[in-house]
């Protein structure tokens, strides 16, 4: 895939949530809207840290699957999040927090400043199966729309900082 890449950051304890998200994104990946990358694409024998760094560097959007396990991961907090936030500030990388399970994310300063999904910051786990599929399908379409637009940097605009739970 030569188009934009969507980087998925998640705790392995949330792998089932990641798989559900990737299934929805894959529909649009097959249509050429974007490529999807998560760490399960790292082949045997490859340097996993270098592969993750390279994938973050290529990404035009990053979806963060937010849960307590995500927020306590040393690797995510110490490596992935700082790199992604730096790319957001420098290059306008779209970071999309996806609240998968209840956790005190509102008390995490860097996270509480970024508009997330599902709408109204309702955790995915709070919905039934059909609602979860709808939320993930809506997110896949929103990402396709965001990546098909010229970037805010290309328009000379700075990335917006919004608070989770507000529309913007």
Residue pairs with C-beta under 8 A, 6 or more apart in sequence:
1 29
1 32
1 34
1 35
3 32
3 33
3 34
3 35
3 147
4 34
4 35
4 59
4 60
4 61
4 147
5 34
5 35
5 36
5 37
5 55
5 58
5 59
5 60
5 61
6 25
6 34
6 35
6 36
6 37
6 59
6 60
6 61
6 62
6 63
6 143
6 147
7 37
7 38
7 55
7 56
7 58
7 59
7 61
7 62
7 63
7 84
8 18
8 21
8 22
8 36
8 37
8 38
8 62
8 63
8 65
9 62
9 63
9 64
9 65
9 70
9 76
9 80
9 81
9 84
10 17
10 18
10 38
10 64
10 65
10 70
11 65
11 67
11 69
11 70
11 73
11 76
13 67
13 69
14 65
14 67
14 69
14 70
14 100
14 101
17 65
17 67
17 100
17 101
17 124
18 38
18 65
20 132
20 133
20 136
21 63
21 65
21 98
21 136
21 139
21 140
22 36
22 38
23 136
24 133
24 136
24 137
24 139
24 140
25 34
25 36
25 140
25 143
26 36
27 140
28 34
28 140
28 141
28 143
28 144
29 35
29 36
33 144
33 147
33 148
34 60
34 61
34 143
34 144
34 147
37 55
37 58
37 59
39 48
39 51
39 52
41 51
41 55
42 48
42 51
42 52
49 79
52 79
52 80
53 83
56 62
56 80
56 83
56 84
56 87
57 87
59 84
59 87
59 93
60 93
60 94
60 147
60 151
61 93
61 94
61 95
61 96
61 143
61 146
61 147
62 84
62 93
62 94
62 95
62 96
63 96
63 98
63 139
63 143
64 70
64 81
64 84
64 95
64 96
64 97
64 98
65 98
65 100
66 97
66 98
66 99
66 100
66 101
66 103
66 105
66 111
66 116
67 100
67 101
67 103
68 101
68 103
68 104
70 76
70 103
71 77
71 103
71 105
71 108
71 111
81 110
84 93
84 95
85 95
85 110
87 93
88 94
88 95
88 159
89 159
91 153
92 151
92 152
92 153
92 159
94 143
94 146
94 147
95 114
96 114
96 115
96 116
96 117
96 139
96 143
97 105
97 111
97 114
97 115
97 116
97 117
97 164
98 116
98 117
98 118
98 124
98 139
99 105
99 116
99 117
99 118
99 121
99 122
99 123
99 124
99 164
100 123
100 124
100 125
101 123
101 124
101 125
102 123
102 125
102 126
105 111
105 112
105 164
106 112
106 121
106 164
111 164
112 163
112 164
113 161
113 162
113 163
114 161
114 162
114 164
115 160
115 162
115 163
115 164
115 166
115 168
116 164
117 135
117 138
117 139
117 142
118 124
118 127
118 135
118 138
118 139
119 167
120 165
121 164
121 165
124 132
124 135
124 136
127 135
152 158
152 159
152 160
160 168
162 168
